[in-house]
Amino acid sequence: MTLAAEKRLESENSAETAYEVAKQYLKTNPNIKGFTGSSSDDTPGVARAINELGLKGKVFVVGTGMPNECRELLKSGDLDTITLWDPADAGYAMCNLATQVLDGNEIGEGTDLGVEGYDNLKVSEEDDNLLMGDASIAITAENVDDYNF
């Protein structure tokens, strides 16, 4: 895989902008095979451009997305998968972390916040105040209705 753009294509956190940017880029760069988006607005916008240009199954997009925004795109097959984390689980884990801190518990490598994906925290090598879990979820047409946000 080769990074095609000399500079990052910017969506400004707008699905409409992601759609317009992707559409223009696809028209001027017909050999593009895929996009990756970091904003939850990128994925549905790019998927819409791919569909409109008749490139479904030839050009792909991966990235974060919100189930309610991407539901129809997933069910129609315009998107295969979106990734994110469940905000309710993340919120519960953060409340548990706050409780542990207030109770004077030591927080560090291996800390268990009682939620899957937050049950064996890692400490960043660059910043020992940064704790990382592994709670990403993949949402597809088959499970998108399990998530209402």
Salt bridges, closest charged atoms under 4 A:
GLU10 OE1 - ARG8 NH2 3.06
GLU16 OE1 - ARG48 NH1 3.07
GLU52 OE2 - LYS23 NZ 3.08
ASP78 OD1 - LYS56 NZ 3.55
ASP145 OD1 - ARG71 NE 2.86
ASP145 OD2 - LYS75 NZ 2.70
